[in-house]
């Protein structure tokens, strides 16, 4: 008994090929000999099953075998995986199917990443409500993060292209090409986005500096050094006196600017107190 797919011979009594799961023939017809070509090597069994099931769904004959996949870097170790093959004349259509499945999987992973980023944004909002970061500091953070992400994205994309054209031979699966390409492009887009955000903060920085100068001029006129010294009754310790003075400055600030961030008010108060005692 012969399998028309893998060309393996089996003893009498076996009617189904255990490898290809198709009916065996008593004689192998040379006209039915099929030349198979590998289209993808994957490490994950679930992904292998998805690819094979979808190929079956679109009537593309396929088979798979367990193989050892080389490590993608020098320090890594080879891992067990699966090589998926289809008839040579169906290779192009099969690759399109594989690309579609891998793209869907990549989008699902990116969706998870974006969900995590959204959660991080919510945390940042909560932190902003509790604290205060000057626009100049936020600009610097955005710009440095943008440069890092942009650089990594460009490096990953270049590495992917060099590997694809054969200059560097580290991996050879379609899944690896697409995943690295997606990661590289996302890194570049996030980097550009962060840099653009830093550029947009330029106007906010100027506006914030103007507002800060206005507030500092107000507090200099509203709470003078003489007023702060009047809080000293001769019996209060220096530490307690300093606390009373800072409370007065902050209270005056918030009365004039009720929408002022509480931590920002603390920063302005400390700046004013340092200005007074350093004169």
N, C-alpha and C positions, 0 to 999 in steps of 0.2 A: 504494500500500500504506500502511495506517495502523496506528499502534500504539494499542491500546485503553486503554493506561495514560497515556502522556504526550501522546497526541493528535497526535504528530508524523507527517508524511507522508514516505514514502521512495520512491525510484524502483523501477521494476520490476527484479526479480532479487534484491532484498533480502527475506528471509523472516523474519528475527529482528531485533527492535529492539535496537540496540547499547547503548542506555541502560538499558532495562528487562529485557532478556534474555528477552523473551516473543515468541510468534509474532505476525506482523503479519496484518491483515485487509485484504481487497480493498476493503471499504467499512466505514466506521465507523458502527456502529449507535448512534443517539442514546441508546438505552436502556442502552447499555453505558458511557456516559460516566461517569467516576468523578471525584469531587471529592476532591482530596488536601489534607491539612493537615500542616504540619510539626510534628514532635514533639520533635526534639532536634537541636542543632548541636554537633558534636564536632570537636576538633582532631586527635585521634589516629586514624589509619587503622585500626589494629588494633581499637580499641574500636568504630569504625563497622562493621567486618566482623562483630564479635561480635554487635552489636545486630541487624544485618540478617539474619545467619544464624539467630539465635534467632527472629526474627519469621517467617522462612520456616518454621522448625521447627514453630511453633504456627499455621501457616496464616494469617498476617496479611500481606496483600499490602503491599509497601513499595517505595520507590525512594529514591535519594539523588542529590545533585548537589554539585559542588564550589562552595563559596561563600567569601567573605571575611568572617571573624569579627572584629568590632570589638575593639579593645583594652579590657581591663577597667579600665584606669586611664589618666589623662591622658598620662602619660609613655610608655606602651606603644605598640606598633605593631600594626596589624591583621595577622592571620595567616590563612593558608589553612586551610580546614577542610571539613567535610561537613555538609550539611543532610539529615536523614532525614525522609521523609514517608510517611504511610499514608492509606488512604481515611478520609474524615471520620468515617464511622460506626464505624470501628475505633479511633478515637483514644484512647478511654479504656482499652481493653484493651492497646493498644500502649504507652501511658504506664506501665502497671503492669509490663510487660515491661522497659521501659527502666529504671524505678526499681529493679527486682530486679537487673538486670545491674550497674547503677552501684553498688548497695549491696554486691554481691559484690566488685566491684573495690575499693571503699573499704575493705571488711573485709580484703581481701588486703594493701592498703597499710598498714592499721593493724597487721596481723599483723607486717609487716616492721618497723614502728616499735617494736612491743612487743618483738620479738626484739632490736632494737638496745638497748632499755631494759634487757632482761635481761642483755645483755652488759655494759652500763654498771654494773649492779648487781654483777656478778661482779668488775669492776674495783674497785668501791668496797670489796668484801669483801677483796680483796687489799691495797688501800691501808690498810684498817682493821687487817689483820694486821701490816702493816709500821709503821703509825703510830698515832696516837691523837688523837681529836677529842672534846673534852668535850661532855657532853650539852647544856650551855647553848649551845654554839656550834652543835651540830646542830639544836637547837630554832630558833635564829635563822635558820639556813639554810633549814630546812623552811618556816618561816613566811613569809620574804621570797619564796622561790620560789613558795609557794602563792598569795600575793597577786598576784604577777606573772602566773602562769598563769590564775588566776581572772579577773583584769581583762581579759587578752587574750581569754579564752574568751567573756566577756560581750560585749565589743566586737565580736568576729567574729560571734557569734550575732545581736546586734542589727542589725549591718550586713546579714546574710543576710535577716533578717525584713523590714527596710525595703526591700531590693531586691526581695524576693518580692511585697510588697504594692504596689510601684510608687512608693514615696516616693523611692527612689534607683534610677536606671536605669543600672546598670553592665554587667550581663550578664543573659542571658535563657535559658540552657540549664538543663535539669533536672539535668544532671551537676554543674554549678557550684553550684546550690542545695544539692544533697545533700552534696557534698564540703565546702563551707563550713560547713554545719550540723554534719557529723560532727566537723570540726576544732574548731568552737566548743564543742560538747558535751564532747569529749575534754579540751579545755583547762580547762573548768569542773570536770569530774570530777577531773582531776589536781590542780587547785588546791585543791579541797576536801579531797582525800586528803592533800596535803602539810600543810595547816593542821591537820587532825585528828592527823596524826603529830606535829606540833609540840606539840599540846596533851597528847598522851600522854607526852611527854618530861618533863613537869613533875614527876611523881613520881620519875622516874629522876634528875633534876637534884638533888632533895633528898637522895636516897639516895647519889648520888655525892659531894655536898658533905659529908655525914656521914662517909662512908668516908674522904674526903680529910683531914678534921679528925682522924679517928682515926689515920691514917698519920702525919700531921705531928706529932701529940703523941707518937707512938711514937718517931719519929726524934729528936725533941728530947731524949727521955730516954735513948735508946740510944746516940746519938753526940753528945756534948757538945762545946762549943767547945774545952774544955781537951784533950779527946782528939784533936781535929784539930790543935791546936797542937803536940802531942807528936810529930807526924810531921815536924816541922821539926828537922833535925839540924844546922842551921847552915851546911851546905854545899849544900843543895838550892836551886835557883833558885825564885823565886816562881811561875813558870809551872808547873814540875814539881810543886811542893808543892800547888798548887791541884788539879792532876790527881789526885794521890794522895788528897787529901781527898775530892774528888768520887767517886772510885772506892770509897772506904771507905763513904761515905754510901749509894751505890747498892747496893753489895754487901750492906750490912746490911739495906736495904729489901727486896731480892729474897730474902734468906734468910728474912725474917719473912713476906713475902708473895710466894711463888714464882709465883703466877698473875698477878702484876701485869704489865701491858703494859710492854714495854721502854722505849718512848718516853715513856710516862706516868711511869715511874720516873726518866727523865732530867729531865722537867719538875719533878717533886717535889724531886729532888736540887738542881736549879738554884735553885728557890724557897727551899730551906733554906739553901743557901750564901749567897744574897743576903740572907736574913734575918740570918744571922750577921755578915756583913761590913758590913751597913748599920746594925747596932746601935751 
